[in-house]
């Protein structure tokens, strides 16, 4: 067993911030599930393999893999040898992947027509919630933001220009240190993301701090804190549900805005490097996963 060494407060602080808050929360939730079903730290390779096999039929392969990483990290951080490295555990995961497959659930991509319909539906709500939801949807789509990035936007991160706004995301999934800056141009249509954002900021009176905040049933800002990433998905699902002409809201998630931007841009023939500049993707292969078949069907024949 590795020697357990007492670390200084400074080292503990920096090792904690090395991972994004969302990652810490997800690892914590993974360990909570493991412990709720009899797991302990440390555990044995046999018990870990049994845990994985037990939930192979009810949890996605990606979820099991994520839980395995969380358990592995928990062992290392506690100074224990990780059973995740044992050949029994590795063979068990290999068998689960081969049996169940590793295809990810593909959420619906909300393209331009969907976005307009969602905004029209959102605008039928009480004034404050209508303004917030319209801005959330339009900015989320135009900026190709992940839901965690969207709710992390602060008033101080926004720089206004005559032809649009620049938004700096302090920390993204792939840019933990320097973040990512996105420019959102003004649109000629009445559903302009820049105007929607300005309208929300004026109505809300927000001058600093998180831009997108909770609203209570009295149509008032309920907190100085930001919305949670999950709230973005809920807003999209609820709005989709109210837009009766749209499909089942179950296929819509927070990532639908980002996937929609990529799909719409690809269908219009926007160059890959320009799309990647907006999304922050590091490889075209990763970007391709976001582009839904509706755009790929326009691939020209070479014959």
C-alpha positions in Angstrom: 0.0 0.0 0.0 1.3 3.5 -0.9 2.4 5.7 2.0 -0.3 8.3 2.9 1.4 11.7 3.1 -0.3 14.7 4.7 -0.6 17.5 2.1 -0.5 21.2 2.6 -3.7 23.3 2.3 -2.2 24.9 -0.9 -1.5 21.5 -2.6 -5.0 20.3 -1.7 -6.5 23.5 -3.1 -4.6 23.2 -6.4 -5.4 19.5 -6.9 -9.0 20.3 -6.4 -9.2 23.1 -8.9 -7.3 20.9 -11.5 -10.7 19.4 -12.3 -13.8 21.4 -13.3 -16.6 21.7 -10.7 -18.9 19.6 -12.9 -16.3 16.8 -12.9 -15.9 16.8 -9.2 -19.7 16.6 -8.8 -20.0 13.8 -11.3 -17.3 11.8 -9.6 -18.9 12.3 -6.2 -22.2 11.1 -7.6 -20.5 8.0 -9.1 -19.0 7.1 -5.7 -22.3 7.7 -3.9 -24.0 5.2 -6.2 -21.1 2.7 -5.7 -21.4 3.0 -1.9 -25.2 2.9 -1.9 -24.9 -0.6 -3.5 -22.4 -2.0 -1.0 -19.2 -0.6 -2.4 -16.3 0.5 -0.2 -13.0 2.3 -0.7 -10.8 0.2 -0.8 -12.6 -2.6 -2.5 -11.4 -5.8 -4.3 -11.2 -6.6 -8.0 -13.9 -9.3 -7.6 -16.3 -6.9 -5.9 -15.7 -4.2 -8.5 -16.3 -6.6 -11.4 -19.5 -7.8 -9.7 -20.7 -4.2 -9.4 -20.0 -3.5 -13.1 -21.8 -6.7 -14.2 -24.7 -6.0 -11.9 -25.5 -2.7 -13.6 -24.5 -3.7 -17.2 -28.1 -4.1 -18.2 -29.4 -0.9 -16.7 -26.7 1.7 -17.1 -25.0 3.0 -20.3 -21.5 1.7 -21.0 -20.2 5.3 -20.9 -21.8 5.6 -17.4 -20.1 2.5 -16.1 -16.8 3.6 -17.6 -17.2 7.0 -15.8 -18.0 5.2 -12.5 -14.9 3.0 -12.9 -12.7 6.0 -13.4 -14.2 7.7 -10.3 -13.6 4.5 -8.2 -10.0 4.3 -9.6 -9.3 7.9 -8.7 -10.8 7.4 -5.2 -8.4 4.5 -4.5 -5.3 6.4 -5.7 -6.3 9.6 -3.7 -6.7 7.4 -0.6 -3.3 5.8 -1.1 -4.6 2.4 -2.1 -3.8 0.2 -5.1 -6.6 0.5 -7.7 -8.6 -2.7 -8.4 -9.6 -1.0 -11.7 -6.2 -2.0 -13.1 -6.8 -5.7 -12.3 -7.1 -8.0 -15.4 -10.5 -9.3 -14.1 -12.0 -5.8 -14.0 -10.5 -5.0 -17.4 -11.9 -8.2 -19.0 -15.3 -7.5 -17.4 -15.5 -4.0 -18.9 -14.3 -5.3 -22.3 -17.0 -7.9 -22.3 -19.7 -5.3 -21.4 -18.5 -3.0 -24.2 -18.5 -5.8 -26.7 -22.0 -7.0 -25.6 -23.7 -3.7 -25.1 -21.8 -1.6 -27.6 -20.5 1.9 -26.9 -22.7 4.1 -29.1 -23.7 7.3 -27.3 -27.3 8.5 -27.0 -27.7 11.1 -29.7 -29.9 14.0 -28.6 -32.0 15.9 -31.0 -30.2 18.8 -32.8 -32.2 22.0 -32.6 -31.7 23.7 -35.9 -32.7 27.2 -37.0 -36.4 26.4 -37.6 -36.6 24.7 -34.2 -34.9 27.6 -32.4 -37.4 30.1 -33.9 -40.3 28.0 -32.8 -38.9 27.5 -29.3 -38.4 31.3 -29.0 -41.9 32.1 -30.2 -43.2 29.6 -27.6 -41.0 31.0 -24.8 -42.2 34.5 -25.5 -45.7 33.6 -24.5 -44.7 33.3 -20.9 -44.6 36.0 -18.2 -42.3 38.9 -19.3 -39.2 38.1 -17.2 -39.1 34.4 -17.8 -39.9 35.0 -21.5 -37.0 37.4 -21.8 -34.6 35.1 -20.0 -35.6 31.9 -21.8 -35.5 33.6 -25.3 -32.0 34.9 -24.5 -30.9 31.6 -23.1 -32.0 29.7 -26.2 -30.7 32.1 -28.8 -27.4 32.8 -27.2 -26.9 29.1 -26.5 -27.5 28.2 -30.1 -25.6 31.1 -31.7 -22.6 30.6 -29.4 -22.7 26.8 -29.8 -22.3 26.6 -26.0 -22.3 23.5 -23.8 -24.9 23.9 -21.1 -22.2 24.4 -18.4 -20.6 27.2 -20.5 -23.9 28.9 -21.0 -24.8 29.2 -17.3 -21.2 30.2 -16.5 -21.5 33.4 -18.5 -21.1 36.5 -16.3 -21.9 40.1 -17.2 -18.2 40.9 -17.0 -17.4 38.3 -19.7 -19.5 40.2 -22.3 -18.0 42.8 -24.6 -20.4 44.7 -26.8 -19.5 45.8 -30.4 -21.6 47.6 -33.1 -22.1 44.4 -35.0 -22.3 41.8 -32.1 -21.0 40.7 -28.7 -18.0 38.9 -27.7 -18.4 36.4 -24.8 -15.4 34.9 -22.9 -16.0 31.6 -21.2 -13.5 31.4 -18.3 -13.2 27.6 -18.4 -14.5 25.0 -20.9 -14.4 21.3 -21.0 -11.3 21.3 -23.3 -9.8 24.7 -22.3 -9.5 24.5 -18.5 -6.8 27.2 -18.2 -7.3 29.9 -20.8 -11.0 29.4 -21.6 -12.6 30.2 -24.9 -13.9 33.4 -26.6 -16.9 33.4 -28.9 -18.2 36.2 -31.1 -22.0 36.3 -31.7 -22.9 38.6 -34.6 -26.1 40.6 -34.8 -28.8 38.9 -36.9 -31.1 40.7 -39.4 -34.1 38.8 -38.2 -36.4 39.7 -35.3 -34.9 36.7 -33.4 -31.5 38.2 -32.9 -29.4 36.7 -30.1 -27.7 40.0 -29.4 -30.9 41.9 -29.0 -32.4 39.1 -26.9 -29.4 39.2 -24.6 -29.6 43.0 -24.3 -33.4 42.9 -23.6 -32.8 40.3 -20.8 -30.0 42.4 -19.2 -32.1 45.5 -19.3 -35.2 43.8 -17.9 -33.3 42.0 -15.2 -31.1 44.9 -14.2 -28.1 42.6 -14.0 -24.9 44.6 -13.9 -22.5 42.0 -12.7 -22.3 38.3 -11.9 -24.1 35.4 -13.6 -26.3 36.4 -16.6 -28.7 33.6 -16.5 -30.4 33.2 -13.1 -33.4 31.4 -11.6 -36.8 33.0 -11.8 -39.6 32.3 -9.3 -43.3 31.8 -9.8 -43.9 35.5 -9.3 -41.7 36.2 -12.4 -38.9 37.6 -10.3 -35.2 36.8 -10.1 -35.0 34.3 -7.3 -31.2 34.2 -6.7 -27.9 36.0 -7.4 -26.5 32.5 -8.3 -26.4 31.1 -11.8 -28.8 28.6 -13.2 -27.5 25.0 -12.9 -26.5 23.2 -16.2 -29.5 20.9 -15.7 -31.8 23.9 -15.8 -30.8 24.5 -19.4 -32.0 21.1 -20.3 -35.3 21.6 -18.4 -36.0 24.9 -20.1 -35.5 23.3 -23.5 -37.6 20.3 -22.6 -40.4 22.3 -21.1 -40.5 24.8 -24.1 -40.4 21.9 -26.6 -43.3 20.3 -24.7 -45.3 23.5 -25.0 -44.5 23.9 -28.7 -47.1 21.2 -29.6 -46.0 21.1 -33.2 -42.6 19.8 -32.2 -41.6 16.2 -31.6 -41.2 14.5 -28.2 -39.3 16.6 -25.7 -37.5 13.4 -24.4 -35.0 13.6 -27.3 -34.1 17.2 -26.4 -31.3 18.0 -23.9 -28.9 20.8 -23.1 -26.5 19.6 -25.8 -29.3 20.1 -28.4 -28.3 23.7 -28.9 -24.6 22.9 -29.6 -25.5 20.0 -31.9 -28.0 22.2 -33.6 -25.5 24.9 -34.4 -23.0 22.4 -35.8 -25.7 20.7 -37.9 -27.1 24.0 -39.2 -23.7 25.5 -40.0 -22.7 22.3 -41.9 -25.9 22.2 -43.9 -25.2 25.8 -45.0 -21.7 24.9 -46.1 -19.8 26.8 -43.5 -16.1 25.7 -43.5 -15.1 23.2 -40.9 -12.4 25.4 -39.4 -14.9 28.2 -38.9 -17.3 26.0 -37.1 -14.5 24.7 -34.9 -13.4 28.3 -34.1 -16.9 28.9 -32.7 -17.4 25.6 -30.9 -13.8 25.2 -29.6 -13.5 21.7 -31.0 -9.9 20.6 -31.3 -10.5 18.0 -34.1 -12.8 17.7 -37.1 -13.4 14.1 -36.1 -15.0 15.2 -32.8 -17.0 17.9 -34.6 -18.3 15.3 -37.1 -20.1 13.5 -34.2 -22.2 16.7 -33.6 -23.4 17.0 -37.2 -26.7 15.1 -37.6 -27.7 13.1 -40.8 -29.9 16.1 -42.0 -26.6 17.9 -42.9 -24.7 14.8 -44.1 -27.4 14.1 -46.7 -26.3 17.2 -48.5 -22.8 15.7 -49.1 -22.2 16.1 -52.9 -21.5 13.1 -55.1 -18.0 12.8 -56.6 -19.3 10.6 -59.5 
